[in-house]
Amino acid sequence: MTDAEEAYNPSQSQFIGELQRVDSTITLFRAAATHVVLYNYQKSDSSWVRSGVEGTCFVCERSTQPRISIIILGQSGSENWQLTVKKLKVQLSRDKYIFIK
């Protein structure tokens, strides 16, 4: 495994408080990525538009339904972003990109 392929593995205690400020029902996180940039797909012209949200991303477990949450803790004044899902299904994953529908 190359350095680029190694998973980012912060400790729970390092970020759980910050995550719970975004969503008090967060109990733990299962995965994290050091830096993500959120893009939104525009069906009207089949293009990707940068949303302005970027930071550290976490896949979290919640104590209430829906049980899964994806949170981006915004950096440098960027807002936080959260998506709660009943079931996480990754549509496509290429290199460093993940597409979620």
A tleap script that builds the chain and sets N, CA, C and O, in Angstrom:
source leaprc.protein.ff14SB
mol = sequence {
  NMET THR ASP ALA GLU GLU ALA TYR ASN PRO
  SER GLN SER GLN PHE ILE GLY GLU LEU GLN
  ARG VAL ASP SER THR ILE THR LEU PHE ARG
  ALA ALA ALA THR HIE VAL VAL LEU TYR ASN
  TYR GLN LYS SER ASP SER SER TRP VAL ARG
  SER GLY VAL GLU GLY THR CYS PHE VAL CYS
  GLU ARG SER THR GLN PRO ARG ILE SER ILE
  ILE ILE LEU GLY GLN SER GLY SER GLU ASN
  TRP GLN LEU THR VAL LYS LYS LEU LYS VAL
  GLN LEU SER ARG ASP LYS TYR ILE PHE ILE
  CLYS
}
set mol.1.N position { 0.835 -1.172 0.000 }
set mol.1.CA position { 0.000 0.000 0.000 }
set mol.1.C position { 0.887 1.244 0.000 }
set mol.1.O position { 1.808 1.361 0.808 }
set mol.2.N position { 0.598 2.167 -0.913 }
set mol.2.CA position { 1.376 3.402 -0.971 }
set mol.2.C position { 0.867 4.382 0.075 }
set mol.2.O position { -0.207 4.193 0.645 }
set mol.3.N position { 1.648 5.436 0.324 }
set mol.3.CA position { 1.222 6.454 1.279 }
set mol.3.C position { -0.119 7.061 0.891 }
set mol.3.O position { -0.952 7.336 1.755 }
set mol.4.N position { -0.329 7.270 -0.393 }
set mol.4.CA position { -1.574 7.875 -0.860 }
set mol.4.C position { -2.771 6.966 -0.621 }
set mol.4.O position { -3.896 7.443 -0.478 }
set mol.5.N position { -2.535 5.659 -0.578 }
set mol.5.CA position { -3.631 4.716 -0.395 }
set mol.5.C position { -3.950 4.445 1.069 }
set mol.5.O position { -5.002 3.885 1.376 }
set mol.6.N position { -3.067 4.831 1.968 }
set mol.6.CA position { -3.318 4.576 3.378 }
set mol.6.C position { -4.494 5.399 3.859 }
set mol.6.O position { -4.651 6.561 3.485 }
set mol.7.N position { -5.330 4.776 4.702 }
set mol.7.CA position { -6.509 5.452 5.230 }
set mol.7.C position { -6.117 6.454 6.308 }
set mol.7.O position { -5.186 6.231 7.082 }
set mol.8.N position { -6.836 7.541 6.339 }
set mol.8.CA position { -6.679 8.527 7.405 }
set mol.8.C position { -7.366 7.941 8.626 }
set mol.8.O position { -8.532 7.556 8.538 }
set mol.9.N position { -6.688 7.862 9.757 }
set mol.9.CA position { -7.229 7.171 10.914 }
set mol.9.C position { -7.061 7.983 12.201 }
set mol.9.O position { -6.252 7.622 13.057 }
set mol.10.N position { -7.815 9.074 12.344 }
set mol.10.CA position { -7.709 9.849 13.579 }
set mol.10.C position { -8.404 9.131 14.726 }
set mol.10.O position { -9.240 8.257 14.499 }
set mol.11.N position { -8.064 9.492 15.943 }
set mol.11.CA position { -8.718 8.874 17.095 }
set mol.11.C position { -10.116 9.454 17.273 }
set mol.11.O position { -10.381 10.594 16.893 }
set mol.12.N position { -11.009 8.651 17.860 }
set mol.12.CA position { -12.379 9.095 18.118 }
set mol.12.C position { -12.387 10.363 18.968 }
set mol.12.O position { -13.129 11.304 18.686 }
set mol.13.N position { -11.562 10.378 20.004 }
set mol.13.CA position { -11.583 11.503 20.940 }
set mol.13.C position { -11.142 12.810 20.288 }
set mol.13.O position { -11.505 13.894 20.745 }
set mol.14.N position { -10.366 12.701 19.228 }
set mol.14.CA position { -9.851 13.892 18.557 }
set mol.14.C position { -10.966 14.702 17.890 }
set mol.14.O position { -10.884 15.929 17.848 }
set mol.15.N position { -12.003 14.045 17.370 }
set mol.15.CA position { -13.021 14.738 16.586 }
set mol.15.C position { -14.453 14.557 17.067 }
set mol.15.O position { -15.337 15.275 16.600 }
set mol.16.N position { -14.721 13.630 17.980 }
set mol.16.CA position { -16.106 13.325 18.337 }
set mol.16.C position { -16.843 14.549 18.878 }
set mol.16.O position { -18.025 14.729 18.583 }
set mol.17.N position { -16.177 15.386 19.656 }
set mol.17.CA position { -16.821 16.597 20.180 }
set mol.17.C position { -17.247 17.549 19.079 }
set mol.17.O position { -18.346 18.102 19.121 }
set mol.18.N position { -16.375 17.742 18.089 }
set mol.18.CA position { -16.711 18.614 16.960 }
set mol.18.C position { -17.874 18.049 16.164 }
set mol.18.O position { -18.767 18.788 15.749 }
set mol.19.N position { -17.867 16.736 15.949 }
set mol.19.CA position { -18.951 16.101 15.207 }
set mol.19.C position { -20.269 16.220 15.961 }
set mol.19.O position { -21.310 16.448 15.345 }
set mol.20.N position { -20.243 16.071 17.277 }
set mol.20.CA position { -21.462 16.175 18.078 }
set mol.20.C position { -21.989 17.606 18.139 }
set mol.20.O position { -23.171 17.801 18.423 }
set mol.21.N position { -21.159 18.608 17.883 }
set mol.21.CA position { -21.659 19.982 17.783 }
set mol.21.C position { -22.480 20.164 16.500 }
set mol.21.O position { -23.392 20.989 16.449 }
set mol.22.N position { -22.150 19.397 15.485 }
set mol.22.CA position { -22.921 19.428 14.242 }
set mol.22.C position { -24.189 18.592 14.401 }
set mol.22.O position { -25.260 18.994 13.949 }
set mol.23.N position { -24.067 17.424 15.046 }
set mol.23.CA position { -25.188 16.497 15.238 }
set mol.23.C position { -24.999 15.797 16.580 }
set mol.23.O position { -24.115 14.953 16.724 }
set mol.24.N position { -25.816 16.143 17.548 }
set mol.24.CA position { -25.665 15.609 18.912 }
set mol.24.C position { -25.929 14.112 19.008 }
set mol.24.O position { -25.615 13.500 20.028 }
set mol.25.N position { -26.502 13.508 17.963 }
set mol.25.CA position { -26.790 12.067 17.994 }
set mol.25.C position { -25.623 11.213 17.498 }
set mol.25.O position { -25.719 9.986 17.503 }
set mol.26.N position { -24.520 11.839 17.068 }
set mol.26.CA position { -23.343 11.090 16.607 }
set mol.26.C position { -22.757 10.315 17.788 }
set mol.26.O position { -22.520 10.877 18.858 }
set mol.27.N position { -22.528 9.015 17.576 }
set mol.27.CA position { -21.930 8.189 18.631 }
set mol.27.C position { -20.476 7.857 18.332 }
set mol.27.O position { -19.665 7.735 19.250 }
set mol.28.N position { -20.136 7.708 17.039 }
set mol.28.CA position { -18.759 7.433 16.638 }
set mol.28.C position { -18.642 7.602 15.144 }
set mol.28.O position { -19.646 7.718 14.440 }
set mol.29.N position { -17.408 7.615 14.658 }
set mol.29.CA position { -17.235 7.640 13.208 }
set mol.29.C position { -16.476 6.404 12.769 }
set mol.29.O position { -15.612 5.893 13.482 }
set mol.30.N position { -16.820 5.935 11.575 }
set mol.30.CA position { -16.247 4.706 11.017 }
set mol.30.C position { -15.114 4.954 10.037 }
set mol.30.O position { -14.226 4.116 9.885 }
set mol.31.N position { -15.139 6.090 9.377 }
set mol.31.CA position { -14.110 6.383 8.372 }
set mol.31.C position { -13.948 7.891 8.268 }
set mol.31.O position { -14.859 8.655 8.589 }
set mol.32.N position { -12.771 8.303 7.812 }
set mol.32.CA position { -12.501 9.733 7.657 }
set mol.32.C position { -11.555 9.951 6.484 }
set mol.32.O position { -10.757 9.080 6.136 }
set mol.33.N position { -11.661 11.130 5.885 }
set mol.33.CA position { -10.754 11.548 4.811 }
set mol.33.C position { -10.270 12.950 5.145 }
set mol.33.O position { -11.066 13.811 5.517 }
set mol.34.N position { -8.977 13.182 5.014 }
set mol.34.CA position { -8.390 14.449 5.452 }
set mol.34.C position { -8.907 15.664 4.705 }
set mol.34.O position { -9.075 16.724 5.309 }
set mol.35.N position { -9.161 15.545 3.432 }
set mol.35.CA position { -9.609 16.717 2.683 }
set mol.35.C position { -10.537 16.294 1.560 }
set mol.35.O position { -10.180 15.483 0.705 }
set mol.36.N position { -11.732 16.860 1.579 }
set mol.36.CA position { -12.684 16.626 0.501 }
set mol.36.C position { -13.224 17.972 0.029 }
set mol.36.O position { -13.231 18.955 0.770 }
set mol.37.N position { -13.664 17.989 -1.195 }
set mol.37.CA position { -14.333 19.149 -1.770 }
set mol.37.C position { -15.662 18.640 -2.306 }
set mol.37.O position { -15.705 17.674 -3.068 }
set mol.38.N position { -16.752 19.298 -1.903 }
set mol.38.CA position { -18.086 18.864 -2.297 }
set mol.38.C position { -18.498 19.540 -3.598 }
set mol.38.O position { -18.438 20.763 -3.725 }
set mol.39.N position { -18.913 18.733 -4.553 }
set mol.39.CA position { -19.455 19.214 -5.816 }
set mol.39.C position { -20.888 18.726 -5.928 }
set mol.39.O position { -21.217 17.645 -5.439 }
set mol.40.N position { -21.740 19.511 -6.564 }
set mol.40.CA position { -23.122 19.118 -6.828 }
set mol.40.C position { -23.303 18.924 -8.324 }
set mol.40.O position { -22.792 19.697 -9.134 }
set mol.41.N position { -24.042 17.873 -8.676 }
set mol.41.CA position { -24.296 17.582 -10.083 }
set mol.41.C position { -25.519 18.358 -10.553 }
set mol.41.O position { -26.573 18.318 -9.918 }
set mol.42.N position { -25.372 19.056 -11.656 }
set mol.42.CA position { -26.466 19.819 -12.248 }
set mol.42.C position { -27.019 19.040 -13.436 }
set mol.42.O position { -26.386 18.969 -14.489 }
set mol.43.N position { -28.197 18.459 -13.262 }
set mol.43.CA position { -28.798 17.663 -14.341 }
set mol.43.C position { -29.072 18.502 -15.585 }
set mol.43.O position { -28.934 18.024 -16.712 }
set mol.44.N position { -29.461 19.759 -15.368 }
set mol.44.CA position { -29.865 20.610 -16.488 }
set mol.44.C position { -28.805 20.728 -17.576 }
set mol.44.O position { -29.129 20.756 -18.764 }
set mol.45.N position { -27.547 20.796 -17.172 }
set mol.45.CA position { -26.492 20.899 -18.182 }
set mol.45.C position { -25.400 19.842 -18.004 }
set mol.45.O position { -24.305 19.972 -18.549 }
set mol.46.N position { -25.710 18.799 -17.237 }
set mol.46.CA position { -24.791 17.668 -17.024 }
set mol.46.C position { -23.394 18.119 -16.600 }
set mol.46.O position { -22.386 17.671 -17.146 }
set mol.47.N position { -23.361 19.014 -15.616 }
set mol.47.CA position { -22.064 19.513 -15.162 }
set mol.47.C position { -21.948 19.402 -13.639 }
set mol.47.O position { -22.942 19.252 -12.928 }
set mol.48.N position { -20.703 19.481 -13.167 }
set mol.48.CA position { -20.421 19.468 -11.734 }
set mol.48.C position { -20.072 20.884 -11.307 }
set mol.48.O position { -19.268 21.558 -11.951 }
set mol.49.N position { -20.689 21.333 -10.204 }
set mol.49.CA position { -20.474 22.685 -9.698 }
set mol.49.C position { -19.916 22.598 -8.281 }
set mol.49.O position { -20.483 21.933 -7.414 }
set mol.50.N position { -18.805 23.276 -8.066 }
set mol.50.CA position { -18.179 23.285 -6.741 }
set mol.50.C position { -19.098 24.028 -5.774 }
set mol.50.O position { -19.533 25.145 -6.054 }
set mol.51.N position { -19.391 23.398 -4.628 }
set mol.51.CA position { -20.360 23.963 -3.685 }
set mol.51.C position { -19.771 24.998 -2.738 }
set mol.51.O position { -20.514 25.797 -2.168 }
set mol.52.N position { -18.466 25.003 -2.560 }
set mol.52.CA position { -17.841 25.896 -1.592 }
set mol.52.C position { -17.601 25.238 -0.244 }
set mol.52.O position { -17.002 25.844 0.644 }
set mol.53.N position { -18.066 23.992 -0.082 }
set mol.53.CA position { -17.837 23.249 1.158 }
set mol.53.C position { -16.618 22.360 0.968 }
set mol.53.O position { -16.560 21.562 0.032 }
set mol.54.N position { -15.642 22.502 1.861 }
set mol.54.CA position { -14.483 21.622 1.831 }
set mol.54.C position { -13.913 21.496 3.228 }
set mol.54.O position { -14.015 22.413 4.042 }
set mol.55.N position { -13.307 20.337 3.498 }
set mol.55.CA position { -12.733 20.087 4.817 }
set mol.55.C position { -12.526 18.604 5.048 }
set mol.55.O position { -12.343 17.838 4.102 }
set mol.56.N position { -12.556 18.200 6.312 }
set mol.56.CA position { -12.379 16.802 6.681 }
set mol.56.C position { -13.738 16.119 6.674 }
set mol.56.O position { -14.710 16.650 7.211 }
set mol.57.N position { -13.802 14.939 6.066 }
set mol.57.CA position { -15.059 14.213 5.915 }
set mol.57.C position { -15.078 12.991 6.826 }
set mol.57.O position { -14.070 12.303 6.984 }
set mol.58.N position { -16.244 12.732 7.424 }
set mol.58.CA position { -16.424 11.597 8.323 }
set mol.58.C position { -17.688 10.832 7.953 }
set mol.58.O position { -18.711 11.434 7.626 }
set mol.59.N position { -17.616 9.501 8.007 }
set mol.59.CA position { -18.796 8.647 7.917 }
set mol.59.C position { -19.090 8.237 9.348 }
set mol.59.O position { -18.281 7.568 9.990 }
set mol.60.N position { -20.260 8.642 9.849 }
set mol.60.CA position { -20.575 8.507 11.278 }
set mol.60.C position { -21.771 7.597 11.524 }
set mol.60.O position { -22.608 7.380 10.647 }
set mol.61.N position { -21.825 7.071 12.748 }
set mol.61.CA position { -22.999 6.356 13.233 }
set mol.61.C position { -23.749 7.279 14.171 }
set mol.61.O position { -23.149 8.036 14.934 }
set mol.62.N position { -25.096 7.206 14.103 }
set mol.62.CA position { -25.967 8.032 14.934 }
set mol.62.C position { -26.774 7.140 15.872 }
set mol.62.O position { -26.969 5.958 15.590 }
set mol.63.N position { -27.240 7.699 16.979 }
set mol.63.CA position { -28.041 6.936 17.937 }
set mol.63.C position { -29.510 6.893 17.544 }
set mol.63.O position { -30.283 6.142 18.141 }
set mol.64.N position { -29.913 7.684 16.549 }
set mol.64.CA position { -31.295 7.710 16.082 }
set mol.64.C position { -31.330 7.442 14.580 }
set mol.64.O position { -30.296 7.445 13.912 }
set mol.65.N position { -32.531 7.211 14.060 }
set mol.65.CA position { -32.701 6.992 12.626 }
set mol.65.C position { -32.674 8.331 11.900 }
set mol.65.O position { -33.155 9.318 12.456 }
set mol.66.N position { -32.147 8.412 10.714 }
set mol.66.CA position { -31.320 7.405 10.051 }
set mol.66.C position { -29.984 7.243 10.768 }
set mol.66.O position { -29.454 8.195 11.342 }
set mol.67.N position { -29.455 6.041 10.728 }
set mol.67.CA position { -28.284 5.666 11.525 }
set mol.67.C position { -26.946 6.112 10.947 }
set mol.67.O position { -25.943 6.120 11.660 }
set mol.68.N position { -26.913 6.478 9.683 }
set mol.68.CA position { -25.648 6.841 9.035 }
set mol.68.C position { -25.665 8.321 8.662 }
set mol.68.O position { -26.678 8.850 8.205 }
set mol.69.N position { -24.540 8.970 8.862 }
set mol.69.CA position { -24.411 10.375 8.500 }
set mol.69.C position { -23.026 10.608 7.898 }
set mol.69.O position { -22.023 10.080 8.376 }
set mol.70.N position { -23.001 11.398 6.858 }
set mol.70.CA position { -21.735 11.837 6.279 }
set mol.70.C position { -21.614 13.318 6.615 }
set mol.70.O position { -22.497 14.114 6.295 }
set mol.71.N position { -20.514 13.676 7.262 }
set mol.71.CA position { -20.313 15.061 7.688 }
set mol.71.C position { -18.983 15.575 7.146 }
set mol.71.O position { -17.958 14.898 7.224 }
set mol.72.N position { -19.025 16.775 6.602 }
set mol.72.CA position { -17.796 17.478 6.240 }
set mol.72.C position { -17.665 18.633 7.222 }
set mol.72.O position { -18.508 19.529 7.258 }
set mol.73.N position { -16.599 18.604 8.018 }
set mol.73.CA position { -16.301 19.718 8.916 }
set mol.73.C position { -15.562 20.766 8.100 }
set mol.73.O position { -14.395 20.587 7.750 }
set mol.74.N position { -16.246 21.850 7.806 }
set mol.74.CA position { -15.686 22.891 6.958 }
set mol.74.C position { -14.450 23.529 7.557 }
set mol.74.O position { -14.325 23.652 8.775 }
set mol.75.N position { -13.541 23.932 6.688 }
set mol.75.CA position { -12.313 24.578 7.139 }
set mol.75.C position { -12.232 25.982 6.574 }
set mol.75.O position { -12.884 26.298 5.579 }
set mol.76.N position { -11.444 26.809 7.198 }
set mol.76.CA position { -11.194 28.180 6.728 }
set mol.76.C position { -12.482 28.962 6.486 }
set mol.76.O position { -12.640 29.599 5.445 }
set mol.77.N position { -13.390 28.912 7.436 }
set mol.77.CA position { -14.625 29.671 7.309 }
set mol.77.C position { -15.688 28.998 6.473 }
set mol.77.O position { -16.795 29.518 6.334 }
set mol.78.N position { -15.364 27.849 5.917 }
set mol.78.CA position { -16.328 27.098 5.125 }
set mol.78.C position { -17.395 26.524 6.056 }
set mol.78.O position { -17.096 26.156 7.192 }
set mol.79.N position { -18.617 26.450 5.586 }
set mol.79.CA position { -19.686 25.888 6.406 }
set mol.79.C position { -19.544 24.370 6.518 }
set mol.79.O position { -18.915 23.729 5.676 }
set mol.80.N position { -20.141 23.808 7.574 }
set mol.80.CA position { -20.198 22.353 7.713 }
set mol.80.C position { -21.297 21.834 6.803 }
set mol.80.O position { -22.209 22.574 6.434 }
set mol.81.N position { -21.208 20.565 6.444 }
set mol.81.CA position { -22.206 19.935 5.579 }
set mol.81.C position { -22.525 18.572 6.153 }
set mol.81.O position { -21.638 17.879 6.650 }
set mol.82.N position { -23.811 18.175 6.086 }
set mol.82.CA position { -24.209 16.871 6.604 }
set mol.82.C position { -25.258 16.246 5.703 }
set mol.82.O position { -26.152 16.923 5.195 }
set mol.83.N position { -25.131 14.942 5.516 }
set mol.83.CA position { -26.115 14.145 4.800 }
set mol.83.C position { -26.426 12.941 5.669 }
set mol.83.O position { -25.530 12.155 5.977 }
set mol.84.N position { -27.692 12.782 6.075 }
set mol.84.CA position { -28.081 11.589 6.823 }
set mol.84.C position { -28.752 10.633 5.845 }
set mol.84.O position { -29.550 11.046 5.004 }
set mol.85.N position { -28.420 9.363 5.965 }
set mol.85.CA position { -28.931 8.371 5.021 }
set mol.85.C position { -29.367 7.110 5.751 }
set mol.85.O position { -28.784 6.723 6.763 }
set mol.86.N position { -30.411 6.477 5.213 }
set mol.86.CA position { -30.869 5.208 5.781 }
set mol.86.C position { -29.918 4.086 5.399 }
set mol.86.O position { -29.594 3.217 6.208 }
set mol.87.N position { -29.483 4.128 4.153 }
set mol.87.CA position { -28.572 3.105 3.654 }
set mol.87.C position { -27.596 3.795 2.711 }
set mol.87.O position { -28.006 4.529 1.812 }
set mol.88.N position { -26.324 3.561 2.915 }
set mol.88.CA position { -25.311 4.216 2.095 }
set mol.88.C position { -24.964 3.326 0.916 }
set mol.88.O position { -24.532 2.185 1.082 }
set mol.89.N position { -25.159 3.866 -0.275 }
set mol.89.CA position { -24.821 3.128 -1.483 }
set mol.89.C position { -23.951 4.026 -2.355 }
set mol.89.O position { -24.409 5.041 -2.879 }
set mol.90.N position { -22.712 3.640 -2.498 }
set mol.90.CA position { -21.797 4.400 -3.345 }
set mol.90.C position { -22.077 4.008 -4.787 }
set mol.90.O position { -22.005 2.830 -5.138 }
set mol.91.N position { -22.394 4.980 -5.614 }
set mol.91.CA position { -22.726 4.722 -7.005 }
set mol.91.C position { -21.499 4.411 -7.848 }
set mol.91.O position { -21.539 3.561 -8.738 }
set mol.92.N position { -20.409 5.111 -7.557 }
set mol.92.CA position { -19.225 4.965 -8.384 }
set mol.92.C position { -18.030 5.483 -7.603 }
set mol.92.O position { -18.121 6.502 -6.918 }
set mol.93.N position { -16.931 4.792 -7.706 }
set mol.93.CA position { -15.721 5.248 -7.033 }
set mol.93.C position { -14.566 5.134 -8.013 }
set mol.93.O position { -14.270 4.052 -8.519 }
set mol.94.N position { -13.923 6.251 -8.272 }
set mol.94.CA position { -12.786 6.270 -9.202 }
set mol.94.C position { -11.646 7.045 -8.576 }
set mol.94.O position { -11.810 8.191 -8.157 }
set mol.95.N position { -10.507 6.417 -8.518 }
set mol.95.CA position { -9.326 7.063 -7.959 }
set mol.95.C position { -9.658 7.707 -6.620 }
set mol.95.O position { -9.946 7.011 -5.646 }
set mol.96.N position { -9.618 9.026 -6.572 }
set mol.96.CA position { -9.876 9.744 -5.328 }
set mol.96.C position { -11.283 10.343 -5.290 }
set mol.96.O position { -11.558 11.209 -4.460 }
set mol.97.N position { -12.168 9.899 -6.168 }
set mol.97.CA position { -13.510 10.463 -6.245 }
set mol.97.C position { -14.541 9.429 -5.830 }
set mol.97.O position { -14.432 8.252 -6.175 }
set mol.98.N position { -15.545 9.879 -5.085 }
set mol.98.CA position { -16.662 9.017 -4.709 }
set mol.98.C position { -17.935 9.731 -5.140 }
set mol.98.O position { -18.118 10.911 -4.845 }
set mol.99.N position { -18.806 9.025 -5.831 }
set mol.99.CA position { -20.062 9.581 -6.299 }
set mol.99.C position { -21.190 8.915 -5.527 }
set mol.99.O position { -21.301 7.689 -5.513 }
set mol.100.N position { -22.019 9.718 -4.891 }
set mol.100.CA position { -23.122 9.200 -4.091 }
set mol.100.C position { -24.417 9.731 -4.672 }
set mol.100.O position { -24.544 10.920 -4.965 }
set mol.101.N position { -25.375 8.833 -4.832 }
set mol.101.CA position { -26.669 9.244 -5.375 }
set mol.101.C position { -27.701 9.213 -4.271 }
set mol.101.O position { -28.868 9.526 -4.509 }
savepdb mol mol.pdb
quit
